[in-house]
Amino acid sequence: MSTDVTAAAPPGGAPGAGPPRRTGGGIAWLLRRPGILACLIWIGLVFVASSVARLFSLGNPLEQDLGNALAGPSAAHPLGTDQLGRDVLDRLLFGGWETLLSAWLAVVIAVVLGTALGLLAGYVGGAVDTVTSWVQDILITLPTILVLLAVATVLGNDIWAAMTVLGVLMSATFIRLVRSLTVSVREELYVDAARVSGLSGARILGRHILPNAVGPVFIQGSAALGTAVVVQAGLGFLGLGAPPPYPSWGGMISEAATSISLQPWLLVPSGLMIVLTVLALNLLGDYLRDEMYAARQGRGGATQPSRRQRRAADALAAREVAEPTVDDGSAGAVLRVRDLRVSFPHDDGFVDVVSGVDLHIGAGETVGLVGESGCGKTMTGLSLLGLVPSPGVVSGYIEIDGRRVSTHDGSFAGRRGREVALISQEPMVALDPVFTVGSLMDEVLRGHGYDRAGARTRAAELLELVGIPRIEAVLRSYPHQLSGGMAQRVSIAIALAGEPRLLIADEPTTALDVTVQAEILELLRRLQADLGMALLFITHDLGVVADICTRTVVMYAGEVVEQAPVEDLFDSPRHPYSGALLAATPQVDDDHDPVGIRGVVPPPGRWPEHCRFAGRCSFATDTCRSGPAVLRPAGPDRVHRCVRSEELFDERGDVRPRRQPAPAPVEVSS
Ligand SMILES: Nc1ncnc2c1ncn2[C@@H]1O[C@H](COP(=O)(O)OP(=O)(O)OP(=O)(O)O)[C@@H](O)[C@H]1O
């Protein structure tokens, strides 16, 4: 039994993403994880008891009492006696020491050798990588037991030599694991930065690449220890363990098997000891892998919700929100959202980072979601994909293509990629550096039901659709061999593979230079017109919204403050925040300088009960601070959240507020 941690390994993980983060004190951390604690207690007990028994010569594992052979458990012999009347507990403990230490030896050799070769192969590449791959393939192909029997034939019953050879054979797993981690991290920008700053290869490996491998190697090592114990017991069973009369766990099973008809109990202690120890080692590996994964998702350590927070999360998740009414103009839309809330643990409860968002997007419509950093745009987008990171809780009504979806009942699972897909800001994030574009697309398309030949044809069609030249060469390329624009086109092609009805583009052009930005926008506009998807375009850039969107939703501090057709919003904003955003946007054909918005968006949990923008709004009066600002209709397909809107914008004759009076001091509630 082994645990493959490659899936949990962080491709291009953050530097230092090593073993599970320990937070809140080691004991408290362990107490919250009873599975890990139970495994550690068992392994520790066996190791300490067998070490003490061996080192201090406690018990008499060799002392025979033929008059009391094959006895069951008793006060004098808690686990009974064997054929020669020797105490089974003493023999188990005496044999355990050698079993565990020799298994450790094998794993240490496997880890050290495998990590060194994996790092070298992954970092240096070329001929070194090729030769190491051959070595790894040979080690994997060799039949372990036959090799160990050959070693025993040559060297006799030398369990330490056998376990050294086992360590070399097992190193193949670590070579593969560390090599793939190294390849994925090698192209990271921070590794390039280290190279540029003149660090030596050895230093880059040690400081920037090795820490990424420590966690996965540690976890794989735990599973390998279980395997080594099994192999060691197998050798003992075949008579290749400790020479008689010295005990080994495998040897004890072999002896018990010969007396099974006279005393079946004899099989239980040694069998159970091997099973429980191997199980504990493997489970420990699995638990640690889950912890590491959770830590990478932001769920580990300090962010684990408390019991009270879990109760609050359950209450939030159970919040009932009715289907939107037909008179809000959303009937028949591809996306219908009502009273969407995204909340994260805070103090003893939860705090909203998105609150009460209503949204709809029809087929063929492009809606721009705009607002400053931290207003909740990305969280809104992720909630529509069921991808809000744990322990965040999403509640509210979400309907995609006529069917209600929820994060809590797994209904997103089959829909992601099919009904709703995502293009992210950084294309390389979506493209695993270990695989070629061809195999990435093949994997996605096979998931959508294509056979191998069909997937190949469809991949080429999709790349053609997104305007990629030299398709065959691109299919054979690795992501790092593509330019930013080309990589974004590939990630768009992958997003389109499932023919989604709703495409969420989260700042898809921010990481690209302006000419490539224009090309990608043009591509999205064309695709959207051809395929008739609903497109939610998340951006800071109002220029992009003017360019590509039909409707704009302006978010401030977690809520929608204005929603209007693009032209209406740009010509006559109805909320001072929309006006301020427009005034802050540079325009080529305009003689006004952009005016920044003073102050910052208050953080979640510090939003005032009244209008959330009041603290930064030059037009705010006591009326704005007298109670919550609710959404108000302002014409067809138009709403805003400003109590003074009519008064303000009437006074100003529908002219957008290019210059605001000096802003009031920033106000946040305590
Ligand atoms: N994992 C998390 N745990 C707790 N709070 C989070 C988490 N992720 C985001 N937030 C908070 O949610 C709020 C909204 O973040 P979000 O990323 O949606 O904003 P945004 O408008 O998309 O900003 P940007 O344009 O910078 O991406 C922020 O205050 C952020 O601090």
The ligand as an SDF file (V2000), in Angstrom:
LIG
                    3D

 31 33  0  0  0  0  0  0  0  0999 V2000
   -9.5620   33.3710    1.8010 N   0  0  0  0  0  0  0  0  0  0  0  0
  -10.0560   34.4950    2.3380 C   0  0  0  0  0  0  0  0  0  0  0  0
  -10.3170   34.5680    3.6670 N   0  0  0  0  0  0  0  0  0  0  0  0
  -10.8410   35.6860    4.2040 C   0  0  0  0  0  0  0  0  0  0  0  0
  -11.1140   36.8070    3.5040 N   0  0  0  0  0  0  0  0  0  0  0  0
  -10.8660   36.7940    2.1900 C   0  0  0  0  0  0  0  0  0  0  0  0
  -10.3330   35.6460    1.5390 C   0  0  0  0  0  0  0  0  0  0  0  0
  -10.1870   35.9410    0.2270 N   0  0  0  0  0  0  0  0  0  0  0  0
  -10.6090   37.2060    0.0660 C   0  0  0  0  0  0  0  0  0  0  0  0
  -11.0170   37.7150    1.2340 N   0  0  0  0  0  0  0  0  0  0  0  0
  -11.5360   39.0640    1.4690 C   0  0  0  0  0  0  0  0  0  0  0  0
  -12.6690   39.2450    0.6650 O   0  0  0  0  0  0  0  0  0  0  0  0
  -12.7470   40.5840    0.2580 C   0  0  0  0  0  0  0  0  0  0  0  0
  -13.0800   40.6320   -1.2020 C   0  0  0  0  0  0  0  0  0  0  0  0
  -11.9800   40.1130   -1.9290 O   0  0  0  0  0  0  0  0  0  0  0  0
  -12.0050   39.9700   -3.5030 P   0  0  0  0  0  0  0  0  0  0  0  0
  -10.7470   39.2940   -3.9270 O   0  0  0  0  0  0  0  0  0  0  0  0
  -13.2770   39.3740   -3.9470 O   0  0  0  0  0  0  0  0  0  0  0  0
  -11.9630   41.5090   -3.9440 O   0  0  0  0  0  0  0  0  0  0  0  0
  -11.8040   42.0830   -5.4110 P   0  0  0  0  0  0  0  0  0  0  0  0
  -12.7910   43.1620   -5.5370 O   0  0  0  0  0  0  0  0  0  0  0  0
  -11.8700   40.9970   -6.4130 O   0  0  0  0  0  0  0  0  0  0  0  0
  -10.3360   42.6610   -5.3390 O   0  0  0  0  0  0  0  0  0  0  0  0
   -9.1980   42.5460   -6.4580 P   0  0  0  0  0  0  0  0  0  0  0  0
   -9.6760   43.3800   -7.5690 O   0  0  0  0  0  0  0  0  0  0  0  0
   -7.9920   43.0990   -5.7840 O   0  0  0  0  0  0  0  0  0  0  0  0
   -9.0720   41.1030   -6.8060 O   0  0  0  0  0  0  0  0  0  0  0  0
  -11.4200   41.2510    0.5760 C   0  0  0  0  0  0  0  0  0  0  0  0
  -11.6030   42.1070    1.6780 O   0  0  0  0  0  0  0  0  0  0  0  0
  -10.5420   40.1110    0.9720 C   0  0  0  0  0  0  0  0  0  0  0  0
   -9.6750   40.4950    1.9950 O   0  0  0  0  0  0  0  0  0  0  0  0
  1  2  1  0
  2  3  1  0
  2  7  2  0
  3  4  2  0
  4  5  1  0
  5  6  2  0
  6  7  1  0
  6 10  1  0
  7  8  1  0
  8  9  2  0
  9 10  1  0
 10 11  1  0
 11 12  1  0
 11 30  1  0
 12 13  1  0
 13 14  1  0
 13 28  1  0
 14 15  1  0
 15 16  1  0
 16 17  2  0
 16 18  1  0
 16 19  1  0
 19 20  1  0
 20 21  2  0
 20 22  1  0
 20 23  1  0
 23 24  1  0
 24 25  2  0
 24 26  1  0
 24 27  1  0
 28 29  1  0
 28 30  1  0
 30 31  1  0
M  END
$$$$
